[in-house]
Amino acid sequence: MTKLTGEQLLMRIFIGEGDRFEHKPLYEALMELLRLEGFAGATVLRGVCGFGANRVYHTQKLLDLSAKLPLVVEVVDCQEKINAIMPRIDAMMGGGMITLEKVTVIRYSPAAQECIAGSCSCQLQAAGNGEN
């Protein structure tokens, strides 16, 4: 597991739901790239409404099933990794915006595995090491 604590960098990639890269949704292509490149983690957030550089207002209406809602891909990792991947991400985007800001990571650990009747090895190992 990647060690990720202290000062890191948060990259936010603002794109549209309808944006594509090589015949697939851009957000999926970005997530695949980030995962394959070993980034600590990434999340795609779907906006309720928004507008961008073209000033077109996008919102979800009850009868509008083709709404092109805004998406934000959030990635936290070290500055070196984010700087290295930036040209590839930029080349994938037709429009949108990328922002960077420094963040302090307080906690980064995998979610606890679900155990049936307390019998999985993760709980047994943790109990043996005095961890909970």
Phi, psi and omega in degrees: 000140178292135174275125185217089175221166179080204184286125179224188181238135175255121175253129175245128180246112182264118181222178177256153180301329182271357181293140184229156173220120181049053174069016176225158179304136183301320181298323177292318179297320178295316180297319177298314180300312182297320180292316180295330180276002174079027178291153185297327180171161178206152180222140174256126178249135180259126180278155177281321177198168178172172173214160182233210185299330180277356176067014177278128182274123179248129178211160179264121176257153183306318184264357182263097182276352182252030180299134178262075184287156178286146175235148174233124174261119180254132182225131175240126176195186181286156183300322182298315181293318180293317178299322182291326184272343185306315179299324179291319178294316180302321180291336181279339187266136174269332180202185179112196183211147175234131176238155177229141173209149178283139178226159174250118179273121180268321183217135174213107179204155179292156176294149178295139178285144179282129181246143176263119179058028176064026187257001183281158185293333182295320179288324180295318179293317181297320180294322180290334181266000183077016179262154173227000000 
